[in-house]
Amino acid sequence: MKAAHFSKVAFAEIFFRKLLSLAGVFIIIILLAILFTLFISSFPAIRTFGLYFFSGSTWDPVRSEFGALPFLIGTLATSLLALAISIIFSLPIAIFLGEYFTQGGKATFIKSMIELLAGVPSVIYGFWGLFVMAPLVRKLELSLGVAPLGVGIFTASLILAIMIIPYSASLGREVISLVPADLKEAAYSLGATRLEVIQKVILPYAGSGILAGILLSLGRALGETMAVTMVIGNRNSIPNSIFSPANTLASIIANEFTEATDSLYLASLVELALVLFLVTTFLNTLGKWIIHRMAVNR
């Protein structure tokens, strides 16, 4: 009976291990299938335009002339500006929750609110940006002597910054809470203040993990579609300021994919999707690798 029981347990263990391995392989197959599909569908545009696709500034479906430079600039401008704004808030939140209020009612409430922000649908952020943020930006533009459009790169960056704060703040809190207590106690024993411990012990030790959280947030910002589409202004030209209307890789695909009846037009949009897929995959992989190396070195 014992031998039969052990054989059943061993069989169940092997079956479960094989099932998990199959699930992992299935995920890899899906990613490769997405990459292969995007490459094959965009190959006509790759063959026709080559590197000009990334340096051209004209997007004209009527003349079948497609250049992605305005969308690359719009994507980088909105994402990097949103990242810079979000760091101002996400890093203090991470330090507050990871060092000052690690437990208790206040910490639980703030963590819940951060998780709630991460779970709000992007279209809600887009509506809020149109009805609340755009009028405020319009007033700012009037005071600066800029055309009071209300929508543009700056408005989209503000919305994106709010959307990515939960990701970078949560990861930052996790890595800050993992700083060994003996390092902090040693600094305190030498007479360091709490601010000095944060500056000279916690932030240097958790710096790579915080950087990983920033990279993952950047990947999230690059791929955001609906909220950005609603507040960026959707202009297919190179922006001349942060208040100018523009388009991103994701927003141009969302706006024009249903109108793409020509094969070269459709292939150009799919090539934009391929570029976006490769960039976000690289950033997410790099962020995960930094977190893994941090865990190994610890």
PyMOL commands that set and color helices and strands:
alter all, ss='L'
color gray80, all
select helices_A, chain A and resi 2-49+52-55+69-100+105-119+122-144+153-177+181-189+194-223+226-231+249-259+263-297
alter helices_A, ss='H'
color red, helices_A
select strands_A, chain A and resi 59-60+65-66
alter strands_A, ss='S'
color yellow, strands_A
deselect
rebuild
show_as cartoon
